[in-house]
Amino acid sequence: MEKKDIILEEMARELIENSKDIDRQIEVCNEMTKLYNEKINVLVNKKYEMTNELEEKIKTLISFSDTEETKTQQKYKLPSLTIILKNAYKAMKVKENIDLEKVDKKYVKITKKLDWATWKKDLTITKSGRIVDKEGVIIEDIEIEEKPEKLTFKLED
């Protein structure tokens, strides 16, 4: 084996080992993130339960109090704050699978979206650095992005 081959192999192995070490560190961080997310979920649930319990008690106390009532809410004034209880109501929500053909056209917006993945297959970068379509028409609205070389290592067993 030539000296340069030995050096290249050492450098490649060093790169691989450093990468493995960093991957292990990332894995440890991901595990810690999972643990913290579990702790956060416990705290969020605790907050939700506490909030619901206190809100129910407040609603009960307000129901036995003199409140300023309107069609949509009740207000109870205290020296340092005002408690507002908004009444339940029905709200409209559009279904995800609505048939737009059944809706009056004045309420329907048509939006256009570029199918980049399909269009890109029909484009070519010329030697002069221009982008052309299948017919040879120059496309001005697309930028060329330089992608750097990338080394890949495969360890032989």
Backbone bond lengths (Angstrom), bond angles and torsions (degrees), N, CA, C in turn:
res aa  C-N    CA-C-N  psi(-1)  N-CA   C-N-CA  omega(-1)  CA-C   N-CA-C  phi
1 M - - - 1.453 - - 1.529 108.66 -
2 E 1.305 115.76 138.91 1.461 120.55 179.54 1.521 110.35 -76.79
3 K 1.318 114.74 160.25 1.471 120.95 -178.78 1.531 111.25 -60.13
4 K 1.345 116.13 -42.22 1.468 118.92 -179.29 1.541 110.66 -63.77
5 D 1.350 116.81 -34.66 1.466 120.20 178.14 1.527 110.81 -65.48
6 I 1.328 115.92 -39.79 1.467 120.87 178.14 1.525 109.70 -64.04
7 I 1.327 116.07 -44.87 1.473 120.66 179.32 1.522 110.48 -63.21
8 L 1.347 116.45 -45.30 1.473 120.25 178.94 1.523 111.31 -60.75
9 E 1.329 116.56 -42.41 1.462 119.70 179.84 1.524 110.88 -64.99
10 E 1.333 117.58 -42.50 1.465 120.94 178.15 1.532 110.99 -61.82
11 M 1.325 115.50 -44.03 1.462 119.46 -179.48 1.531 111.04 -64.94
12 A 1.323 116.61 -43.05 1.462 120.55 179.32 1.524 110.40 -63.45
13 R 1.328 117.27 -44.31 1.470 120.43 178.85 1.535 111.26 -63.14
14 E 1.350 116.55 -40.20 1.465 120.52 177.67 1.540 110.07 -61.73
15 L 1.327 115.81 -43.92 1.461 120.45 178.28 1.530 111.02 -61.05
16 I 1.331 115.99 -43.35 1.467 120.70 -179.99 1.522 110.51 -64.07
17 E 1.343 117.51 -46.13 1.469 121.10 -179.15 1.531 111.21 -63.89
18 N 1.346 116.03 -43.14 1.469 118.96 177.92 1.525 110.67 -61.59
19 S 1.309 115.97 -40.86 1.459 120.61 179.21 1.530 110.32 -63.94
20 K 1.337 117.09 -42.74 1.474 120.83 178.55 1.522 110.50 -62.05
21 D 1.342 116.34 -41.72 1.465 120.40 179.48 1.524 110.86 -61.93
22 I 1.311 116.26 -45.21 1.472 120.09 179.25 1.526 109.85 -65.06
23 D 1.336 117.26 -39.35 1.469 120.19 177.44 1.533 110.73 -60.86
24 R 1.336 117.25 -39.68 1.477 120.48 176.72 1.527 110.59 -62.96
25 Q 1.324 116.32 -42.01 1.465 120.32 178.46 1.532 110.58 -63.37
26 I 1.320 116.43 -40.99 1.474 120.46 177.68 1.519 109.88 -63.06
27 E 1.330 117.16 -40.98 1.462 121.05 179.20 1.534 110.98 -62.06
28 V 1.336 116.80 -42.50 1.470 120.70 177.21 1.531 109.85 -61.95
29 C 1.314 116.85 -43.99 1.469 120.46 178.80 1.529 110.99 -62.53
30 N 1.331 116.69 -40.97 1.468 119.65 177.90 1.523 111.32 -62.90
31 E 1.331 117.17 -39.47 1.466 120.45 177.32 1.526 110.92 -64.36
32 M 1.336 116.32 -41.83 1.461 120.01 177.76 1.526 110.33 -63.75
33 T 1.330 116.00 -39.02 1.467 120.64 177.96 1.524 109.89 -61.36
34 K 1.327 117.08 -42.53 1.472 120.49 177.77 1.531 110.41 -59.67
35 L 1.335 116.08 -45.02 1.464 119.75 179.93 1.525 111.38 -61.57
36 Y 1.325 116.12 -45.21 1.465 119.73 179.20 1.526 111.16 -65.20
37 N 1.333 117.01 -38.23 1.463 119.20 177.39 1.522 111.48 -63.42
38 E 1.336 116.85 -37.85 1.468 120.14 176.08 1.529 110.26 -63.72
39 K 1.328 117.02 -43.19 1.468 120.41 177.91 1.520 110.77 -63.07
40 I 1.330 116.49 -41.48 1.465 120.40 178.04 1.519 110.21 -61.48
41 N 1.334 117.32 -43.68 1.466 120.59 179.30 1.523 111.64 -61.06
42 V 1.332 116.89 -39.91 1.463 120.49 177.37 1.528 109.74 -61.88
43 L 1.327 116.53 -45.40 1.470 120.26 -179.78 1.531 111.76 -66.50
44 V 1.323 117.29 -39.35 1.468 120.61 178.12 1.527 109.53 -62.24
45 N 1.324 116.83 -44.24 1.477 120.16 178.43 1.521 111.38 -63.92
46 K 1.324 116.22 -40.86 1.473 120.41 178.34 1.526 110.10 -61.97
47 K 1.327 116.68 -44.88 1.466 121.35 178.31 1.521 110.54 -61.83
48 Y 1.341 117.16 -43.47 1.461 122.26 -179.61 1.533 110.34 -60.51
49 E 1.332 116.98 -47.41 1.475 121.21 -179.97 1.520 111.40 -63.32
50 M 1.340 116.56 -45.09 1.461 120.85 -179.63 1.529 110.34 -63.21
51 T 1.329 115.73 -44.99 1.463 120.45 -179.11 1.520 110.60 -62.07
52 N 1.321 116.72 -46.97 1.468 119.60 179.71 1.522 112.11 -60.38
53 E 1.321 115.83 -42.46 1.463 120.35 -179.48 1.531 111.03 -62.81
54 L 1.327 116.27 -46.58 1.469 120.00 -179.97 1.529 111.66 -67.99
55 E 1.331 117.41 -38.63 1.462 120.00 178.49 1.524 111.23 -63.16
56 E 1.318 117.69 -39.48 1.469 120.79 178.36 1.532 110.93 -64.17
57 K 1.327 116.45 -40.86 1.471 120.26 177.80 1.532 110.53 -64.19
58 I 1.330 116.50 -42.91 1.472 120.89 179.27 1.521 110.36 -62.93
59 K 1.336 117.61 -44.80 1.468 121.73 178.92 1.528 110.75 -59.82
60 T 1.316 117.10 -40.61 1.462 121.12 179.55 1.523 110.36 -64.64
61 L 1.334 116.59 -45.84 1.462 120.27 179.75 1.528 111.45 -63.69
62 I 1.332 117.03 -39.87 1.466 120.60 178.88 1.523 111.03 -64.64
63 S 1.332 116.43 -35.68 1.471 119.02 -177.69 1.530 111.66 -64.44
64 F 1.325 118.63 -22.39 1.459 122.52 178.31 1.525 112.03 -99.58
65 S 1.329 116.95 12.11 1.459 121.07 -176.74 1.520 110.68 -116.27
66 D 1.336 114.19 162.37 1.465 119.36 173.85 1.519 107.90 -79.34
67 T 1.326 115.88 117.10 1.461 120.36 -179.73 1.519 109.85 -119.26
68 E 1.295 114.40 159.16 1.464 121.74 173.62 1.525 105.31 -87.54
69 E 1.326 117.23 110.80 1.459 119.92 -173.72 1.519 112.61 -108.12
70 T 1.340 114.19 140.21 1.466 121.03 171.28 1.524 106.19 -123.71
71 K 1.315 116.03 -176.02 1.460 120.75 -179.41 1.540 111.38 -63.64
72 T 1.324 116.99 -31.76 1.465 120.18 -173.50 1.530 115.65 -108.75
73 Q 1.326 117.85 -11.80 1.465 118.00 -175.70 1.527 112.82 -158.60
74 Q 1.341 113.26 168.53 1.465 121.28 174.09 1.525 107.28 -123.74
75 K 1.346 116.43 139.21 1.458 120.70 178.55 1.525 108.33 -119.33
76 Y 1.313 114.92 136.81 1.453 120.44 174.46 1.521 106.49 -127.35
77 K 1.351 115.34 117.68 1.470 119.92 -175.40 1.519 110.24 -95.06
78 L 1.330 113.46 132.15 1.458 122.48 174.77 1.524 107.15 -118.49
79 P 1.318 118.38 166.48 1.467 119.34 -178.76 1.529 113.93 -57.39
80 S 1.322 117.68 -38.18 1.465 118.96 -174.58 1.528 114.16 -105.70
81 L 1.340 118.34 -9.46 1.455 119.82 -179.87 1.526 110.69 -161.78
82 T 1.299 115.33 166.46 1.451 121.75 175.67 1.520 107.70 -118.48
83 I 1.329 115.44 130.85 1.462 120.24 177.69 1.522 107.30 -98.00
84 I 1.321 115.62 126.97 1.460 120.62 -179.83 1.528 108.23 -116.72
85 L 1.323 115.70 123.87 1.463 121.43 176.94 1.517 107.77 -110.47
86 K 1.324 116.05 108.65 1.458 120.21 178.95 1.516 108.39 -80.69
87 N 1.326 115.87 133.75 1.459 120.99 -179.54 1.524 110.84 -70.73
88 A 1.317 115.32 151.85 1.459 120.38 175.76 1.525 108.99 -66.58
89 Y 1.316 116.37 148.98 1.463 121.02 179.12 1.517 109.45 -152.51
90 K 1.306 115.75 167.63 1.461 120.81 178.66 1.526 108.56 -99.43
91 A 1.308 115.21 132.75 1.460 121.04 178.62 1.524 108.84 -121.04
92 M 1.326 115.36 149.17 1.464 120.42 178.80 1.521 109.52 -89.39
93 K 1.329 115.01 144.88 1.453 121.33 177.68 1.523 108.09 -142.93
94 V 1.335 116.56 133.82 1.458 121.38 -179.44 1.528 109.66 -75.80
95 K 1.318 116.11 135.09 1.459 120.71 176.20 1.525 108.78 -71.28
96 E 1.334 116.33 148.61 1.458 120.62 -178.07 1.522 112.38 -64.67
97 N 1.311 116.72 -34.68 1.466 120.10 -175.17 1.529 112.06 -101.07
98 I 1.314 117.30 37.24 1.457 121.52 -178.21 1.537 110.21 -64.64
99 D 1.318 116.26 139.44 1.471 121.74 177.17 1.524 107.72 -86.07
100 L 1.328 116.75 103.90 1.468 121.86 -176.26 1.522 112.72 -67.31
101 E 1.308 117.31 -17.44 1.465 120.36 177.55 1.529 111.02 -68.27
102 K 1.317 117.58 -22.60 1.467 121.96 -179.11 1.532 112.34 -89.38
103 V 1.345 116.20 -4.17 1.461 121.37 -178.14 1.526 108.56 -100.29
104 D 1.327 116.07 139.58 1.473 120.69 177.29 1.528 108.60 -55.28
105 K 1.343 116.65 134.32 1.466 122.98 -175.02 1.526 113.38 -56.58
106 K 1.329 117.56 -27.14 1.466 118.76 -178.50 1.531 112.57 -68.62
107 Y 1.338 117.55 -13.12 1.461 121.34 179.06 1.532 112.93 -104.09
108 V 1.338 116.85 5.24 1.457 120.67 -176.76 1.529 109.48 -111.17
109 K 1.339 115.93 127.68 1.464 121.46 175.87 1.523 107.92 -103.10
110 I 1.300 115.59 135.52 1.456 121.32 176.71 1.526 106.92 -102.71
111 T 1.327 116.93 127.60 1.460 120.28 178.22 1.523 109.07 -118.21
112 K 1.327 115.72 146.80 1.447 121.32 178.87 1.523 108.58 -107.68
113 K 1.347 115.38 141.30 1.454 120.73 178.88 1.525 108.31 -137.14
114 L 1.298 116.92 135.32 1.450 122.91 -178.81 1.524 110.41 -72.50
115 D 1.321 117.16 131.32 1.467 122.81 173.71 1.524 106.98 -91.62
116 W 1.331 115.92 76.02 1.452 122.63 -172.58 1.518 112.11 -62.41
117 A 1.319 118.47 -41.76 1.464 120.98 -176.82 1.526 111.24 -59.68
118 T 1.309 117.35 -41.15 1.462 121.12 -179.87 1.530 111.13 -74.15
119 W 1.328 116.52 -44.80 1.469 120.65 -177.52 1.530 110.44 -62.78
120 K 1.346 116.38 -41.37 1.462 121.75 -176.50 1.531 110.97 -58.06
121 K 1.333 117.02 -32.40 1.464 120.72 179.60 1.526 111.84 -65.74
122 D 1.329 117.25 -25.82 1.465 121.92 -178.56 1.527 113.17 -93.48
123 L 1.337 117.55 3.74 1.468 121.15 -178.34 1.523 110.70 -107.87
124 T 1.343 114.71 154.37 1.462 121.02 -179.75 1.526 108.68 -137.42
125 I 1.339 115.38 145.00 1.465 120.92 172.88 1.525 106.50 -95.71
126 T 1.328 116.29 121.31 1.467 120.90 -179.57 1.526 110.77 -79.10
127 K 1.327 116.52 167.63 1.466 120.85 178.10 1.515 111.54 -61.28
128 S 1.337 116.48 -29.64 1.472 120.35 -179.82 1.536 111.67 -81.22
129 G 1.342 117.20 -0.94 1.462 120.23 176.04 1.517 114.04 88.28
130 R 1.298 117.82 17.44 1.465 121.22 176.47 1.521 109.01 -100.73
131 I 1.328 115.28 155.70 1.460 120.60 177.49 1.521 107.59 -105.03
132 V 1.342 115.70 128.51 1.461 120.50 179.78 1.517 109.98 -128.88
133 D 1.356 115.34 152.81 1.461 119.77 175.71 1.529 109.69 -88.91
134 K 1.337 117.11 -173.67 1.464 121.58 -177.02 1.521 112.90 -59.29
135 E 1.327 116.71 -31.70 1.468 120.86 -178.94 1.532 112.04 -85.17
136 G 1.311 118.07 -2.16 1.452 121.35 179.86 1.519 114.21 89.05
137 V 1.336 116.88 7.85 1.464 121.25 179.28 1.527 108.69 -75.51
138 I 1.328 115.82 130.89 1.470 120.87 179.91 1.520 109.41 -73.58
139 I 1.326 115.47 131.06 1.470 122.00 179.21 1.524 107.33 -104.13
140 E 1.327 116.47 117.77 1.467 121.75 -175.39 1.533 113.20 -90.59
141 D 1.318 118.07 -20.61 1.472 121.68 -170.60 1.526 114.25 -87.93
142 I 1.307 117.66 14.28 1.464 120.53 -179.17 1.523 108.28 -124.54
143 E 1.316 116.38 135.53 1.458 121.98 178.23 1.521 109.46 -97.46
144 I 1.308 115.77 152.37 1.460 121.20 175.59 1.519 107.75 -97.86
145 E 1.311 115.53 129.11 1.458 121.85 -179.85 1.530 108.46 -111.10
146 E 1.324 116.13 125.77 1.464 120.87 179.89 1.526 109.51 -79.25
147 K 1.319 116.44 127.37 1.461 121.71 176.48 1.523 107.92 -104.73
148 P 1.334 118.10 130.45 1.471 120.08 -177.42 1.530 111.85 -74.21
149 E 1.330 114.95 163.66 1.460 120.11 174.20 1.519 108.92 -62.51
150 K 1.317 115.57 156.56 1.455 119.24 179.10 1.523 108.51 -138.52
151 L 1.329 115.85 125.18 1.456 120.76 177.03 1.519 109.37 -88.75
152 T 1.320 116.20 140.27 1.458 121.51 176.20 1.515 107.27 -127.75
153 F 1.331 116.32 139.51 1.455 120.77 -179.32 1.515 108.96 -119.50
154 K 1.316 115.01 136.56 1.451 120.89 176.48 1.508 106.68 -125.74
155 L 1.327 116.95 116.77 1.463 120.60 179.77 1.529 109.35 -75.50
156 E 1.310 115.40 133.54 1.461 120.49 177.47 1.521 107.90 -84.55
157 D 1.300 115.31 135.19 1.477 119.34 179.59 1.490 112.10 -74.28
